Amino acid sequence: MPGDGDQGWQESVRAWLKALAQVAFLDTPLQGALLLVAIALLSPWSAIGAGLGAAVAILLGRRLFGQSATEWAAGLGGYDAALVGLAWSGVLARGGGPAFLFPLAILACLALRRPVCRLAQLWHLPALGLCGLLTVWISLFAFTVLKADFWSFDKAPAPGVADYAGAIVLVATAMATKNFKSAAIAAMGAAMVAMLLLVREADPRTIGNAGLWAFTVAPALFAFPATLLPGCRHGWMAAAVATLTATLVWLAWPHFALLDDVPPLMAPLFVGIWVAILTVLGRNRDLFLNPELQHAAKLIADAHNNGGTCVLTGAGIGTASGIPDYTSGAWLAPGVPLHQYGFQAFIADRGSRILYWDACDWFRECVLKAKPNPAHRALADLGHSGLIGGIITQNVDGLHQAAGSSGVIELHGSIHHVHCLLCRTTTTWPADAEWRRNDMFCAQCEGFLKPAVIAFGEDISPAAWRDAQAAATCKVFLVAGSQLAVSSAATLTATARANGANCIFLTTGWLAVPVFPGDRVLVSPAERALPVLAAYLGLPTALGQGRS
């Protein structure tokens, strides 16, 4: 297969089976094989069409249509073509001239994928099988123009009761291997609709009625909790909205005159899923559907009561509160060399002491005007729920505590206090910028007083460092708003790794530490991502905070 060094045939077969699995919101080769056999029991030519469509997509997707290695390996570029193959099964069964147009339909489907996906991304929605559906509708239009039949099979044996039973068992088994609870609820929903059709004296096996449960109810109930939002409380709400919306669209479809010649096929399902995403997830849908956030949520959930999650926060978590990055130098006087703000300069030179006091006073004024933002509140909620075990912060603003977090380890001190460099006595800030008139000395031991934040070249408090090292002995280490450019933060990350922790990095820029296989990196502002992460983990107020 195409790729860097060409994929082996085993990888090609796996990608092909995954493409078939994706048709039913599944994702493993075994699930794809079960689904293919189930289709074959009901219609061998449908299985052949789906298999051929997926195979062409796997063969040509990377060579001609620019599919990424990840997309190709997951079968994401092939399931649209499998859907087209399913629809073309009657044409393939009859053979003749029209069947030779099938490769053109698959190529058209593959060509549509990139623009359709780009359009969907603009709305932060999944493309689903839209390009496959569009290709089928285009095919129907072409056959109508040619006055040719598209759907019917010649001499196709009708499947018996055993075939239906076998297909249902295989599909249910495939779905259960993905998510048993979702599969059970989807099966019950489909059974209820089938019974309603029987009560109405309709035959649920006919394509006209079968679509209501086979193409709408079961996949809508299954898609969100099993695939689109796995492990998320909002998944079931979204599934209910999608199912109701898709069913209404299916039932209303025949009443629109403009759609008389357009079969609904999967369209109601897709509309239902998109409506559910827009209404339930809102403007945060891009993060809810982000695989990195979903993996992060799973790691944190799995770590609950099993080593726990430790959070390390940096300046990036406070910028949404209007606090400038402490390390950016925004609080320093222009034109003054950085070394004059260092710890040794503070000890040795009165002018440097005044500079340092003035800079910290300016920064303190910024902090006093600031309020906790959604990121701080989300972490506080996660802490109250027990999903995170502790917070280590490089920030000195105290906003974690203001948001309600307890036991916060302040690695670099606090801007709200002044302490003695000799006896470590803590006191309040001097009034009226007294440091400009006189040096500040401790009333207990006459040592220098200094703002209780770590200056350049000053050692971290041994007690804070011990607490931070202990907290980093965890199952999951979540870094939010820090590039880990400071040695202490990088060391804590290394400590967590050495103890077997899974690392999650929430950042908007580069990281100063290497990213290892298995790490999760989510590129997003903390004030957006952390509330969504908390909501994904089931905290009821977090989503509202993420929208504030």
C-alpha positions as CSV (number, residue, x, y, z in Angstrom):
1,M,0.0,0.0,0.0
2,P,1.1,3.6,-0.4
3,G,3.0,5.4,2.2
4,D,6.4,6.0,3.6
5,G,8.0,2.8,2.7
6,D,4.7,1.3,1.6
7,Q,2.3,-0.4,4.1
8,G,2.4,-4.2,4.1
9,W,-0.6,-6.2,3.0
10,Q,-1.5,-6.9,6.6
11,E,-1.9,-3.2,7.4
12,S,-3.9,-2.8,4.2
13,V,-6.3,-5.6,5.2
14,R,-6.7,-4.1,8.7
15,A,-7.4,-0.6,7.2
16,W,-9.9,-2.2,4.8
17,L,-11.8,-4.0,7.6
18,K,-11.7,-0.8,9.7
19,A,-13.3,1.1,6.9
20,L,-16.1,-1.4,6.8
21,A,-16.5,-1.1,10.6
22,Q,-16.7,2.7,10.4
23,V,-20.0,2.3,8.5
24,A,-21.6,1.4,11.8
25,F,-19.5,3.7,14.1
26,L,-17.1,0.8,14.9
27,D,-13.4,0.8,14.5
28,T,-11.7,-2.6,14.8
29,P,-10.9,-5.2,12.0
30,L,-13.0,-7.8,13.9
31,Q,-16.0,-5.5,14.0
32,G,-15.6,-4.8,10.3
33,A,-15.4,-8.5,9.5
34,L,-18.6,-9.2,11.5
35,L,-20.4,-6.4,9.8
36,L,-19.4,-7.6,6.4
37,V,-20.6,-11.2,7.1
38,A,-23.9,-9.7,8.4
39,I,-24.4,-7.8,5.2
40,A,-23.6,-10.8,3.2
41,L,-26.3,-12.9,4.9
42,L,-28.9,-10.4,3.8
43,S,-27.5,-9.4,0.4
44,P,-24.2,-11.0,-0.9
45,W,-24.0,-8.3,-3.6
46,S,-24.3,-5.6,-1.0
47,A,-21.3,-7.1,0.8
48,I,-19.4,-7.3,-2.5
49,G,-20.2,-3.7,-3.3
50,A,-19.2,-2.4,0.2
51,G,-16.0,-4.5,0.1
52,L,-15.0,-3.3,-3.4
53,G,-15.7,0.3,-2.5
54,A,-13.6,0.2,0.7
55,A,-10.8,-1.7,-1.2
56,V,-10.5,0.9,-3.9
57,A,-10.4,3.7,-1.2
58,I,-7.6,1.8,0.6
59,L,-5.7,1.3,-2.6
60,L,-5.9,4.8,-3.9
61,G,-6.7,7.0,-0.9
62,R,-3.1,7.9,-0.1
63,R,-1.7,7.7,-3.6
64,L,-4.2,10.0,-5.3
65,F,-6.3,11.8,-2.7
66,G,-3.8,12.9,0.0
67,Q,-5.2,10.9,2.9
68,S,-2.9,11.0,5.9
69,A,-1.4,7.9,7.3
70,T,-3.6,8.1,10.4
71,E,-6.7,8.7,8.4
72,W,-5.9,5.8,6.1
73,A,-5.0,3.3,8.9
74,A,-8.2,4.1,10.8
75,G,-10.3,3.5,7.6
76,L,-11.7,7.0,7.8
77,G,-11.1,7.5,4.1
78,G,-12.7,4.3,3.1
79,Y,-16.1,4.0,4.8
80,D,-17.7,6.6,2.5
81,A,-16.7,4.4,-0.5
82,A,-18.1,1.4,1.4
83,L,-21.5,3.2,1.7
84,V,-21.4,3.9,-2.1
85,G,-20.7,0.2,-2.7
86,L,-23.7,-0.7,-0.6
87,A,-26.0,1.5,-2.7
88,W,-24.5,0.3,-6.0
89,S,-25.1,-3.4,-5.1
90,G,-28.1,-3.8,-7.3
91,V,-26.3,-2.3,-10.3
92,L,-23.3,-4.6,-9.7
93,A,-25.6,-7.7,-9.3
94,R,-27.2,-7.0,-12.7
95,G,-23.9,-6.4,-14.4
96,G,-23.7,-4.9,-17.9
97,G,-22.7,-1.4,-19.0
98,P,-23.9,0.5,-16.0
99,A,-21.8,-1.6,-13.6
100,F,-18.7,-0.3,-15.3
101,L,-19.5,3.2,-14.0
102,F,-19.0,2.0,-10.4
103,P,-15.3,2.8,-10.3
104,L,-16.1,6.4,-11.4
105,A,-18.6,6.7,-8.5
106,I,-15.9,5.6,-6.0
107,L,-13.4,8.0,-7.5
108,A,-16.0,10.8,-7.2
109,C,-16.6,9.9,-3.6
110,L,-12.9,10.0,-2.8
111,A,-12.5,13.3,-4.6
112,L,-15.4,14.8,-2.6
113,R,-13.9,13.8,0.8
114,R,-11.4,16.6,1.2
115,P,-13.7,19.5,0.4
116,V,-16.6,18.0,2.3
117,C,-14.4,17.5,5.4
118,R,-13.0,21.1,5.1
119,L,-16.6,22.4,5.0
120,A,-17.6,20.3,8.0
121,Q,-14.5,21.5,9.9
122,L,-15.6,25.1,9.4
123,W,-18.6,24.3,11.5
124,H,-16.7,22.0,13.9
125,L,-18.9,19.1,12.8
126,P,-17.9,15.6,11.8
127,A,-18.3,14.9,8.1
128,L,-19.7,11.5,8.8
129,G,-20.6,9.8,5.5
130,L,-21.7,12.9,3.8
131,C,-19.6,12.5,0.7
132,G,-20.8,8.9,0.3
133,L,-24.4,10.1,0.6
134,L,-23.8,12.9,-1.9
135,T,-22.2,10.4,-4.3
136,V,-25.2,8.1,-4.1
137,W,-27.6,10.9,-4.8
138,I,-25.4,12.0,-7.8
139,S,-25.5,8.4,-9.0
140,L,-29.3,8.3,-8.7
141,F,-29.5,11.5,-10.7
142,A,-27.2,10.2,-13.4
143,F,-29.3,6.9,-13.7
144,T,-32.5,9.0,-13.9
145,V,-31.0,11.0,-16.8
146,L,-29.9,7.7,-18.5
147,K,-33.4,6.2,-17.8
148,A,-31.8,3.3,-16.1
149,D,-32.7,1.4,-13.0
150,F,-30.5,1.9,-9.9
151,W,-32.0,-0.1,-7.1
152,S,-33.5,-3.4,-8.2
153,F,-31.8,-6.8,-8.1
154,D,-32.4,-9.4,-10.9
155,K,-33.4,-12.8,-9.4
156,A,-32.1,-11.9,-6.0
157,P,-33.1,-14.5,-3.4
158,A,-35.0,-13.0,-0.5
159,P,-33.3,-13.5,2.8
160,G,-35.0,-15.9,5.2
161,V,-35.7,-15.6,8.9
162,A,-32.5,-17.4,9.7
163,D,-30.6,-14.8,7.6
164,Y,-32.2,-11.9,9.4
165,A,-31.5,-13.5,12.8
166,G,-27.9,-14.2,11.9
167,A,-27.3,-10.7,10.6
168,I,-28.9,-9.2,13.7
169,V,-26.7,-11.3,16.0
170,L,-23.5,-10.5,14.1
171,V,-24.2,-6.7,14.1
172,A,-25.2,-6.8,17.8
173,T,-22.0,-8.7,18.6
174,A,-19.9,-6.2,16.7
175,M,-21.5,-3.3,18.5
176,A,-21.3,-5.0,21.9
177,T,-17.5,-5.5,21.5
178,K,-17.3,-1.7,21.2
179,N,-19.7,-0.7,24.0
180,F,-22.0,-3.3,25.5
181,K,-24.4,-0.8,27.2
182,S,-24.7,1.4,24.1
183,A,-25.3,-1.7,22.0
184,A,-28.0,-3.0,24.3
185,I,-29.9,0.3,24.3
186,A,-29.5,0.7,20.5
187,A,-31.0,-2.9,20.1
188,M,-33.9,-2.1,22.4
189,G,-34.6,1.1,20.6
190,A,-34.5,-0.6,17.2
191,A,-36.8,-3.4,18.5
192,M,-39.3,-0.9,19.8
193,V,-39.5,0.9,16.4
194,A,-39.8,-2.5,14.6
195,M,-42.7,-3.4,16.9
196,L,-44.4,-0.1,16.2
197,L,-44.1,-0.7,12.5
198,L,-45.7,-4.2,13.0
199,V,-48.5,-2.7,15.0
200,R,-49.1,-0.3,12.1
201,E,-49.4,-3.5,9.9
202,A,-46.2,-2.5,8.0
203,D,-43.5,-5.0,7.2
204,P,-40.2,-3.8,8.9
205,R,-38.2,-5.9,6.5
206,T,-39.0,-3.7,3.5
207,I,-36.5,-1.0,2.6
208,G,-39.1,1.7,3.0
209,N,-39.8,1.0,6.7
210,A,-36.5,-0.8,7.6
211,G,-34.6,2.5,7.1
212,L,-36.4,4.0,10.1
213,W,-34.7,1.7,12.5
214,A,-31.8,0.3,10.6
215,F,-30.5,3.7,9.3
216,T,-31.8,6.0,12.1
217,V,-32.7,4.7,15.5
218,A,-30.1,2.1,16.2
219,P,-27.0,4.0,14.9
220,A,-28.2,7.3,16.5
221,L,-28.6,5.7,19.9
222,F,-25.2,4.0,19.5
223,A,-23.0,6.6,17.9
224,F,-22.6,9.2,20.7
225,P,-22.0,7.1,23.8
226,A,-20.0,4.5,22.0
227,T,-17.9,6.5,19.5
228,L,-18.4,10.2,19.3
229,L,-18.5,11.0,23.0
230,P,-17.3,7.8,24.8
231,G,-17.5,8.0,28.6
232,C,-19.2,11.4,28.5
233,R,-22.4,12.1,30.4
234,H,-23.5,14.4,27.5
235,G,-23.3,11.4,25.2
236,W,-26.7,10.0,26.2
237,M,-28.4,13.4,26.0
238,A,-26.9,13.8,22.5
239,A,-28.0,10.3,21.6
240,A,-31.6,11.1,22.6
241,V,-31.6,14.4,20.7
242,A,-30.1,12.7,17.6
243,T,-32.6,9.8,17.7
244,L,-35.6,12.1,18.0
245,T,-34.4,14.5,15.4
246,A,-33.4,11.8,12.9
247,T,-36.8,10.0,13.4
248,L,-38.7,13.2,12.8
249,V,-36.7,14.0,9.7
250,W,-37.3,10.4,8.4
251,L,-41.0,10.7,9.0
252,A,-41.3,14.2,7.5
253,W,-39.1,13.4,4.4
254,P,-42.0,12.1,2.2
255,H,-44.0,15.2,2.8
256,F,-41.6,17.5,1.1
257,A,-42.4,17.8,-2.6
258,L,-38.9,18.8,-3.5
259,L,-37.6,15.5,-2.1
260,D,-40.0,13.1,-3.9
261,D,-37.2,11.6,-6.0
262,V,-34.5,11.7,-3.3
263,P,-34.4,8.8,-0.9
264,P,-33.5,9.7,2.6
265,L,-31.0,6.9,3.1
266,M,-28.6,8.0,5.9
267,A,-29.5,11.7,5.7
268,P,-31.9,11.7,8.7
269,L,-29.2,10.1,10.8
270,F,-26.6,12.7,9.8
271,V,-29.0,15.6,10.4
272,G,-29.9,14.1,13.8
273,I,-26.2,13.8,14.8
274,W,-25.4,17.4,13.6
275,V,-28.4,18.9,15.4
276,A,-27.5,17.0,18.6
277,I,-23.9,18.3,18.4
278,L,-25.0,21.8,17.8
279,T,-27.6,21.9,20.5
280,V,-26.0,19.7,23.3
281,L,-22.4,20.7,22.8
282,G,-22.8,24.2,21.5
283,R,-19.7,26.2,20.7
284,N,-17.5,23.8,22.6
285,R,-18.2,21.0,20.2
286,D,-14.7,21.1,18.7
287,L,-13.2,20.3,22.1
288,F,-15.8,17.7,23.0
289,L,-15.1,15.8,19.8
290,N,-11.3,16.3,20.0
291,P,-9.7,12.8,20.5
292,E,-6.9,14.3,22.6
293,L,-9.4,15.7,25.1
294,Q,-11.4,12.4,25.1
295,H,-8.2,10.4,25.8
296,A,-7.2,12.8,28.5
297,A,-10.7,12.5,30.2
298,K,-10.4,8.7,30.1
299,L,-6.9,8.7,31.7
300,I,-8.2,11.0,34.5
301,A,-11.3,8.9,35.0
302,D,-9.3,5.7,35.1
303,A,-6.8,7.2,37.6
304,H,-9.5,8.1,40.0
305,N,-8.8,6.1,43.2
306,N,-5.8,4.5,41.4
307,G,-2.9,6.9,42.0
308,G,-4.9,10.0,41.2
309,T,-4.2,13.0,38.9
310,C,-1.8,15.8,39.8
311,V,-2.1,19.2,38.0
312,L,0.8,21.5,37.3
313,T,-0.3,25.0,36.2
314,G,1.6,27.9,34.8
315,A,1.2,31.5,33.6
316,G,-1.1,30.5,30.7
317,I,-3.9,29.6,33.1
318,G,-4.0,33.2,34.4
319,T,-3.9,35.3,31.3
320,A,-7.6,35.0,30.8
321,S,-8.0,36.7,34.2
322,G,-6.0,39.7,32.9
323,I,-2.7,38.7,34.6
324,P,0.4,39.1,32.5
325,D,2.8,36.2,32.2
326,Y,5.2,36.7,35.2
327,T,8.1,35.4,33.2
328,S,7.3,37.7,30.2
329,G,8.9,40.8,31.7
330,A,5.8,42.9,31.4
331,W,6.2,43.9,35.0
332,L,9.8,45.0,34.6
333,A,10.9,48.6,34.1
334,P,12.0,49.1,30.4
335,G,15.7,49.3,29.7
336,V,16.7,47.8,33.0
337,P,19.0,44.7,32.7
338,L,17.3,41.6,33.9
339,H,20.1,40.7,36.3
340,Q,19.2,43.8,38.4
341,Y,16.0,42.0,39.4
342,G,17.9,38.8,40.5
343,F,18.1,37.5,44.0
344,Q,21.8,38.3,44.4
345,A,21.3,41.9,43.3
346,F,18.4,42.2,45.8
347,I,20.8,41.2,48.6
348,A,23.7,43.4,47.5
349,D,22.2,46.6,46.1
350,R,19.6,49.0,47.5
351,G,18.7,50.2,44.0
352,S,17.9,46.7,42.9
353,R,15.8,46.2,46.0
354,I,13.7,49.2,45.1
355,L,13.4,47.9,41.5
356,Y,12.2,44.5,42.7
357,W,9.7,45.9,45.2
358,D,8.3,48.3,42.6
359,A,7.9,45.5,40.0
360,C,6.2,43.2,42.5
361,D,3.9,46.0,43.7
362,W,2.9,46.6,40.0
363,F,2.2,42.9,39.5
364,R,0.3,42.7,42.8
365,E,-2.0,45.5,41.7
366,C,-2.8,43.5,38.6
367,V,-3.5,40.4,40.7
368,L,-5.8,42.3,43.1
369,K,-8.0,43.3,40.2
370,A,-8.2,39.8,38.8
371,K,-10.8,37.1,39.4
372,P,-10.7,33.4,38.8
373,N,-11.5,32.4,35.3
374,P,-13.3,29.2,34.0
375,A,-10.0,27.3,34.1
376,H,-9.5,27.9,37.8
377,R,-13.1,27.1,38.6
378,A,-13.0,23.9,36.6
379,L,-9.9,22.7,38.5
380,A,-11.6,23.5,41.7
381,D,-14.7,21.4,40.7
382,L,-12.4,18.6,39.6
383,G,-10.7,18.7,43.0
384,H,-14.0,18.7,45.0
385,S,-15.1,15.7,43.0
386,G,-11.9,13.8,43.8
387,L,-10.9,13.5,40.1
388,I,-7.7,15.4,40.7
389,G,-5.6,14.9,43.8
390,G,-3.6,18.1,44.0
391,I,-2.5,21.3,42.2
392,I,1.0,22.5,41.9
393,T,1.2,26.0,40.6
394,Q,4.0,28.1,39.2
395,N,1.7,31.1,39.6
396,V,1.8,33.5,42.5
397,D,-1.6,35.1,42.2
398,G,-3.7,32.9,44.5
399,L,-6.5,32.5,42.1
400,H,-6.7,28.7,42.5
401,Q,-7.5,29.3,46.2
402,A,-9.9,32.1,45.3
403,A,-11.8,29.7,43.0
404,G,-12.1,27.2,45.8
405,S,-9.2,24.8,45.4
406,S,-7.5,23.6,48.6
407,G,-4.1,22.3,49.3
408,V,-2.5,24.2,46.4
409,I,1.3,23.9,46.4
410,E,2.7,27.4,45.5
411,L,6.0,26.5,43.9
412,H,7.1,30.1,43.4
413,G,5.4,31.7,46.4
414,S,2.7,34.2,46.7
415,I,2.5,37.9,45.7
416,H,0.0,38.6,48.5
417,H,2.6,38.3,51.3
418,V,6.1,39.6,52.3
419,H,8.5,37.3,54.2
420,C,11.8,37.5,56.0
421,L,14.8,36.0,54.2
422,L,16.3,34.8,57.5
423,C,13.5,33.6,59.7
424,R,10.9,33.1,57.0
425,T,8.3,35.1,59.0
426,T,5.4,36.1,56.9
427,T,3.8,39.6,57.1
428,T,1.6,41.9,55.2
429,W,2.7,44.3,52.5
430,P,4.1,47.7,53.7
431,A,1.9,50.7,53.2
432,D,2.5,53.7,51.0
433,A,5.5,52.2,49.1
434,E,7.7,52.5,52.3
435,W,10.5,50.5,50.6
436,R,11.3,53.5,48.4
437,R,12.2,55.5,51.6
438,N,13.8,52.8,53.7
439,D,14.9,49.2,53.4
440,M,12.4,46.8,54.8
441,F,13.7,44.7,57.8
442,C,12.1,41.9,59.8
443,A,10.8,43.0,63.2
444,Q,11.8,39.6,64.6
445,C,15.4,39.1,63.4
446,E,16.2,42.2,61.4
447,G,16.7,40.2,58.2
448,F,15.7,41.7,54.8
449,L,12.0,41.6,54.0
450,K,11.1,40.6,50.5
451,P,7.9,40.0,48.5
452,A,7.2,36.3,49.0
453,V,7.8,35.3,45.3
454,I,10.8,33.5,44.0
455,A,13.2,35.9,42.3
456,F,15.6,34.9,39.5
457,G,18.4,32.9,41.1
458,E,16.5,32.2,44.4
459,D,15.9,28.7,45.6
460,I,12.4,27.3,45.9
461,S,11.3,26.7,49.5
462,P,12.4,23.2,50.6
463,A,9.0,22.5,52.1
464,A,7.2,23.5,48.8
465,W,9.6,21.4,46.8
466,R,9.1,18.3,49.0
467,D,5.3,18.7,48.7
468,A,5.5,19.1,44.9
469,Q,7.7,16.0,44.5
470,A,5.3,14.0,46.6
471,A,2.3,15.2,44.6
472,A,4.0,14.3,41.3
473,T,4.0,10.7,42.4
474,C,0.7,10.1,40.6
475,K,-1.0,8.1,37.9
476,V,-1.7,11.1,35.6
477,F,0.3,14.3,35.4
478,L,-1.7,17.2,33.8
479,V,0.2,20.3,32.8
480,A,-2.0,23.3,32.0
481,G,-0.7,26.7,30.8
482,S,3.0,26.0,31.2
483,Q,5.6,25.5,28.6
484,L,7.8,23.8,31.2
485,A,10.7,26.1,30.3
486,V,11.6,26.5,34.1
487,S,13.8,23.7,35.4
488,S,11.7,23.0,38.4
489,A,8.6,22.4,36.3
490,A,10.6,20.2,33.9
491,T,12.0,18.2,36.8
492,L,8.5,17.6,38.3
493,T,7.4,16.3,34.9
494,A,10.4,14.0,34.8
495,T,9.5,12.8,38.4
496,A,6.0,12.0,37.3
497,R,7.3,10.1,34.3
498,A,9.8,8.1,36.4
499,N,6.9,7.0,38.6
500,G,4.9,5.8,35.6
501,A,2.5,8.6,35.2
502,N,0.7,9.3,31.9
503,C,1.4,12.9,30.9
504,I,-1.2,15.3,29.5
505,F,-0.1,18.7,28.1
506,L,-2.6,21.5,27.7
507,T,-0.9,24.3,25.8
508,T,-1.2,27.0,23.2
509,G,2.4,26.9,22.1
510,W,5.6,25.0,22.2
511,L,6.8,22.7,25.0
512,A,10.4,22.8,26.4
513,V,10.3,19.1,27.2
514,P,10.2,16.2,24.8
515,V,6.8,14.6,24.1
516,F,6.8,10.8,24.4
517,P,4.6,8.3,22.6
518,G,1.4,7.9,24.7
519,D,1.5,11.5,25.9
520,R,-1.6,13.5,25.1
521,V,-1.2,17.1,23.8
522,L,-4.2,19.3,23.6
523,V,-3.7,22.6,21.9
524,S,-6.2,25.0,23.4
525,P,-6.5,27.8,25.9
526,A,-6.9,26.5,29.4
527,E,-10.0,28.6,30.1
528,R,-11.8,26.7,27.2
529,A,-10.4,23.2,27.5
530,L,-10.5,22.6,31.3
531,P,-14.2,23.4,31.7
532,V,-15.0,21.1,28.8
533,L,-12.7,18.4,30.3
534,A,-14.6,18.7,33.6
535,A,-17.9,18.6,31.8
536,Y,-16.8,15.5,29.8
537,L,-16.0,13.9,33.2
538,G,-19.6,14.5,34.4
539,L,-19.4,17.7,36.4
540,P,-22.7,19.5,35.8
541,T,-21.7,23.1,36.1
542,A,-18.4,23.0,34.2
543,L,-19.9,23.4,30.7
544,G,-21.6,26.7,31.6
545,Q,-18.3,27.9,33.1
546,G,-16.6,27.1,29.8
547,R,-18.9,29.4,28.0
548,S,-18.5,32.4,30.3
